[in-house]
Amino acid sequence: MESFEYRSGELFCEEVKVSELIKKFATPLYVYSKKSFIEKFNSLKIAFSAIDHLICYSIKSCSNLAILRILKDMGSGFDVVSGGELFRAEEIGSDMSRIVFAGVGKTEDEIEYGLEQEILMFNVESKQELERINKIAGTMGIKGSVAIRINPDVDPKTHKYITTGKSENKFGVDIKEGLNLYKYASTLKNIEIKGIQMHIGSQITDTFPYVNAIRKIKPLINDIKSAGIKLENIDIGGGLGINYKEEVTFDAKTFADAVLPELEGLGLKLIIEPGRFIAGNSGILLTRVQYVKKSPVKNFVIIDAGMNDLLRPSLYGAYHSIMPVIEKEEKEKTVCDIVGPVCESGDFFAKDREIEKLKQGDCLAVFSAGAYGFVMSSNYNSRPHPAEILIDGSSVHLIRKREEYVDLIRLEDVN
Ligand SMILES: *Cc1c(COP(=O)(O)O)cnc(C)c1O
């Protein structure tokens, strides 16, 4: 049984009628399936069970504490990209020896915080960052554990905004510079080298870019070892794609079957950092049609969710499947733009979408909204953040209250 499915014409999340959630909590509303998070995480855990590995869920994809706790309880570590994400991991009592800290712009405070927490390793993106970690660790009288993020210059064939492993991207260290930086790191007194890392992009729908990237960094790994530098782990990042429309993607087993042979003989522990793969299809965004209007050339369906609630269509032109929460008896379809209320022409969810004729008051589900959904939401146009609900079988948990107007001004001061 799917976590989100139609039964006799009505959308369910696990055992709960989505229309009941809307009655109780209103729209716009994020709804997550606990079962879906568990299944996705377990599929990876099982696929890689033959080798020593660690799954570090990427907090930035969906960061609600209730969700992080589910993953922590299943043994997940975390990939964090800011002090705020590290704080979230700390709040749920995460095992800090399972945390990797990425990001090109780590501040002194963030580094100090990671060192204090004794995280597994910083994934270092530049020589200056290495020097900064060395200096701060020195003043604290401890060692900073690091991997260096290598940019293997592979094309993952995904959207240009979410490609990170090509040489023109800001991320990581050029593969040709890798050996020198490892040698330099090994001379720094307060640095302990733990591993090597890469993360080549997001929404990658084919396993080959991973295989290709591992093949490209293997000679570097050998050179590092020959230079007498010990590595413990290889972190191949995240980026595993999901199905938004009709993409052909890969499942956990296919991924493992492609990657594992490449790692044979390296003697390194594998770390992966999936975000979207676990969260993406574990959540939906619910919204209600406010108005239907016609211009001379277009039909517009105006909904009560906006780009401030789900930014992906505006930011990347991303496709999200959108369907009525209660199936229409009248199956006749029209073509329309589904747009939000925000004062920007870029505020749209779908353009020229074929969908059943909609009317004022209809409720819609925007699918595949679990990753990079709520986490990218903002208060633009002074719109309060939507609530978040977690479904577990037939039980309903409000895991983040809907913001109220007073929340919008809480930190402001007119005096
Ligand atoms: C964003 C990010 C991830 C997760 O990416 P997904 O595409 O959601 O799997 C993993 N590692 C790093 C370093 C990231 O920046």
The ligand as a Gaussian input file, in Angstrom:
#p B3LYP/6-31G(d) Opt

LIG

0 1
 C       21.925000      19.247000      -0.168000
 C       23.012000      18.305000       0.143000
 C       22.736000      16.935000       0.279000
 C       21.385000      16.339000       0.014000
 O       21.015000      16.450000      -1.311000
 P       19.741000      15.651000      -1.864000
 O       19.710000      15.998000      -3.298000
 O       18.546000      16.158000      -1.133000
 O       19.989000      14.211000      -1.602000
 C       23.786000      16.114000       0.644000
 N       25.031000      16.593000       0.863000
 C       25.322000      17.913000       0.726000
 C       26.702000      18.372000       0.958000
 C       24.328000      18.802000       0.357000
 O       24.623000      20.096000       0.213000

